[in-house]
Amino acid sequence: MGEPSPLQVDVSASRYQAMIGVGGIGSGTFFALSGNHTLGREESRGGRFLDRRDYCKLHIVSHYVKTLLGPDFCTIPIGLVGDDEVGRRLVDEMVDAGLEMSYVKRSSGDQTLFSFCFVYPDAGGGNLTTDDSACGKVDAVYVALAEPEFARYTACGLALAVPEVPLEAREKLLQLGTQYGFYRVASFAAEEVSAAIDMGMLQHTDLLALNVDEAAAAAGLSLDTLPESNYAFEAAKTAVEGLRGKNPDLLISITAGKNGSWSWDGEELVHVPAFQAEVVSTAGAGDAHLAGIIAGLVAGLTLPQAQELGTLVAAHSVTSPHTIDKRINRRTLQSFADKSQAPICDVVKNLFVSQRVQRTSFLP
């Protein structure tokens, strides 16, 4: 890992000293298909591998949070990788990023979560993902092993629960977060968000982070039925209205790609447009956005202000072909913001200046 250049955040003065998260740790490869017609069941199609490195959600968010907040902020992922070369490489990269790796183990006899992503010339595509990976072995019992870390950071930590491990593991992490007074952040894939709601997981969540498809699923909407001109806003608004009924105190972040993002801070639905960037790949941008929000909350920003930081991190990330943009740090974000003339507020700009500034606004 190169010389760290974190945001100008005095972590020692922050309400939050650590993040403990559970979710997927894995990798993947990208393959560019020749021809736009849909791949047939028995078809043989030519193409080429792309020079893109793929990572899974917990790794992506944890990497950015640690990079943005620096060595004083403890970032503890919980997960399993296979006892294979992919798993060993990922663990080495996470160690190099400065993550606390006591709760990431190799699962003997299992393979690391892996996806084969195929891309058509028109940028459409799909992926094939292993469903018998080590990530599937992450359960509530395994998450409970990290309880001493929750106790260590009682009332001064963030709990992060993201997809690619079973819901029961994420439920346990959020329950531990509740027990030890953590700020609890959760995300759910579109196909599991209804089940998560039925399990009562929103009662153990302070901030729910979704993309527009996941928000539509949470609201029971089909995006095809919404007006094309403002479908993202309608999905976000409807989802917020419905989710508040499940937990009136819930804060919500919803990303919608080129349509920007929305945040609900308990009083207002705030929209931040997508910042201008030369897009190479949008994979991982939503996770980068969430990491920026988390870093902003640690810095004492309000949710709408943290949303601007998240938007900036996401915009920088799409200029990289990889789902973790390892170039991102305080200096590169400042340069990117200046070059793109991103409309960020002064409080966010202060995170880039050389002299540390004291934060006074913290979320309850």
N, C-alpha and C positions, 0 to 999 in steps of 0.2 A: 504494500500500500504506500502511495506517495505521501509527501508532506501534507498533513491534514490542514484544511482551510474551512472550518465550520462557520456557520452563521455566528454573528456577534450576540450570543445569548449567554447570560450568566446563569448557568445551570444551577449553581449553588443557591441562587436566590429564587429559583423557580419552585412552584408548587410540585412539579413533577420531576423526579430524579431518575426514573427508570421506566422502561416499557417491557412487559412480558407478553409474548404473543404465541399463538398456535395457528398452524395453517400448513399449506403445501410447501414442500421443498423438493424441487425437481428440475429437470432440464428438457430440452427438446431440440429438434432440428427442423429447418425449413427447406422445402423442395418446390422449385418453380416449375409448374407444368407447362408444356407446350400446347397451345390451343385452348380456347375459352369454353368449348362444349363440355358438359358435365361428364366426369369420369364414369365410364360404364363398369358394370359389375365384373365382366371378364375381359376388360380392355387392357391392353398394354400401351402405356403412354410414355413418351420421352420427356426429358426435362433436365434440370440441374440443381444441385444443392446451392443454397444461398449462404453467404458468410454472415450469418446472424446467430447470436447466442440467446437461447431462451431460458428463462428462469420462472419459478412459480411464485405465488403471491406473497407468502410470508418472507421469503428471501428478498424479494424486491422491496417491500415496504421497510423491512428491517435494515437493509443496506442503506437506503436513502435517509432514514431517520438517524442512523448512527453517523453517516457522513455529514449530515446537516447540523447535528448537535454536538458532535465531537466526542473526545475521550471522556469527558466528565459525565456524560449521560450513558447509563448502563442499558444496553439493549439485549434482551434475553429471549431468543427464539426457542420454541419447544417443538420437536418434530423427529421424524425418523427418515433415514435414507437407507438404501440398500448397501449391502457389502459388495459393491462393485466399483468400477473405475469412475463412473459418473458421480456416484455418491462421494467418493474420496475427493474428486475435484471440487465439488460444490462445498464440502466442508472446508477444504483449504481456502477457497475464495472467501467464505464467511469469516474464517479466522483472520484472514488478511484484512478484512474490512473492520476488524475490531469487535466483532460480536462476541458475547459471552456464550460459549458453546457447551456448557455443562449438561444441557438437556436436549441436545441433538445427538442421537446415537445411530449406529449402524445396526440394521435389523438383519440378522443372519438368515440366509436362505431367501431373502426377498430382493427385488430389484427396486432401484430408485424410480420414482415417478418420472415418466418420460412421454413426450408427445411428438408425433410426426405430423408436422403442419404442411399442408400442400396449398400452393398459391397459384391461381390462374392469372394470365396476363392482364385481365381487367381488374386485378387486385382482390377479387373475391377468393374464397377458398374454404377450407375446413381443416379439421385435425383429427387424428387418431391418438387416443390417450390410454395408457395402460390402466386397467381397473383392478389390478391385483398387486399394486406397488406397496412399498413400505409405509407410505402415507396412510393407507387404509388400516394399518395396525395402531395408529395413534388413537387411544381411547381415553375415557375419563380417568382410569387408573393411572395411565402414563402421565397425564397432565397433573394429577394430584401429587406426583413426585416433586413438582416445583413449588409446593405450598410454602416451604421455608423461604423462598424468594419473595412471595407475596407478604409473608410476615415481616420480612426484613424491610420492605418498602411500604409498610402500612400507611395508608392515607397520603402517599406521595408517589404513586405509580399510575401507569396507564396499562390497561389490559386490552389486547388486540386479538380478535377472533376472526379469521378470514378463511375462505374456502380451500378445498382440496384435501381436507381431513374430515372425518365423520362429524355430524352435528353434535353427537354426544360429547366429543372432545371439546368442541367450542362452547357448549353449554356449561361444562365443568369449569372452563377457564373464566367465563363470565360470572359464574357463581362465586368462584374464589375472588374475583375482582370486587364483587359486591361485599363479600365477607370482610375483606381487608381495606375497604374504602378507596378503591381504585376508580379512576375515570375509565369507563368501559366503551370500547369502540368495536363495532361488529360490521361484517359484510357477508352477504349471502348471494349465491348464484340464483339465477331466475328460477331454475327448476326446484330449488329447495327453500325459497323464501317463505312460501305458504306453510310448509312444515315447521320452519323455525318460529313463525308467528304462533302456530297452534301449540308449540311446545312452551310458549310463554317466554321465549328468549328476549323479546323486546323489553320485558320488565327488568332485565339485567343489562340494559344497554343505555348509554348516555348519548352516543353519536352513532347513527346508522349511515353507512356509506354504500351507495348503490350506483349503478349506471342506469341509463334510461330504460333499458329492457328489464332490468331487475325491478326498477320502480313500477313499471307497468304491471309486472307480474304480482307485485305486492298489492297493487290496487285492483287486481282482477281485470285489467284492461288488455285489449289487443291493439297494438300500435297501428294496425291496418285500418282500424275504425276511426282514428283520430285525423283531424285535418292536416294535410301535408305541410301547410305553411307554418304551423306552430305546434306540431305533435309533441315535441320535447317539453315545451312549457306546460301543455295540458296534462301530460303524463306526470310531470313533476308536481304540479299543483294538486292533482287528484290523489297522487300517492301521499303527499304530505297530509292532506285532509283525512285520508283513511288511517294512516299510521298514527296520527295524533290521537285517534280514538282508542288505539291500543295502549299508548303510553303518552299522556298529555305533556310530559316533560322531555320527550324525545327530541333531540336535535338531529338534523338530517342533511346529508350532502348527496347530491345527484349530479353525475357527470353525463354529458350528452355529446361527446366528440366535438365536431366543428361548431355545434350549437352552443358550446360553452358549458357552464355548470350553474346549479342552483344550490343555495343553502337555506335551511330553515333554522333560525336561531332562537325560536320560541316566540318571536314577535313578528318577524318579517321574512318573506321569501325573497332572497337576494340573488340576482343574476350577475354572473361575471362572464363576459364573452371569452371565447378562445383567443389566446394571443397569437399573433402572426409568427409563423415558423416555417422553415423549409422541411416539409414532412418526408421522412425516409421510411418510418414504420410507426404505426400507432400502438403496436402491441406493448402492453405494460404501462400505458399512459395513465390509466385510471388508478393503478397502484401507486404511481409516482405522485399523482394528485393527492391521494390519501396521505402519503408520507409527508408531503408538504404541509397539509393541514395539521397533522400531528405535531410536526416541528413548530408550527406557528402557535399551537396551543401551549406547548412547553415554553415558548418565548413570551407567553402572556397575551397573545393577540386574541381579539374577539373572533368568533367563528367566521363572519364575513371577511375580516382581514386575513385570517388564516387561509380562507378560500382563495384569495388573491395569490398568496405564496404557493399554494397547491397548484394553481393554474400556471404559474411561472415554471415550477418544477416539471409539470407535465409537458408544457410547450418545449422546454429544452430537451426532454426525453425523446420526443418524436423526431428529433434531428439525428438520432442514433439508430442504426439497424438492430441494435440489441435491446432486450427488454430491461436490462439495467444499463443505464448510461453512466459509466464510471468516470466520465469527465466532470460530472456535476459536483460543484462545491460552491462556497460563497463567492469566490472570484469569478467563476464562469457564469454563475447566475446573474451577478451584477453586470458583467459584460453583455450577456444575452439580453437583459432587461434594457440596457442602454441602447443596444443596437436595434432591437425590435420596437423600441419606444412603448414598452408594455405599460398600460395605465395602472400602475400600482400606487398605493397610498404611501405617505411619508413614513408611517409606522413600519411598513414592510421594508421600505428603502433603508431605514435605520439598521436593519439586520445585516446590511452589507458594509456599513461604515467601519472604519478601523477602530474607533473608540466605542467601547461597550456602553450601552444605555440601559437604564433601569426600567423594568417592566412593572406596571402597577395594575393592569386589568387582567384578572384571572377568571376563568369560568368556575361556577360553583360546583 
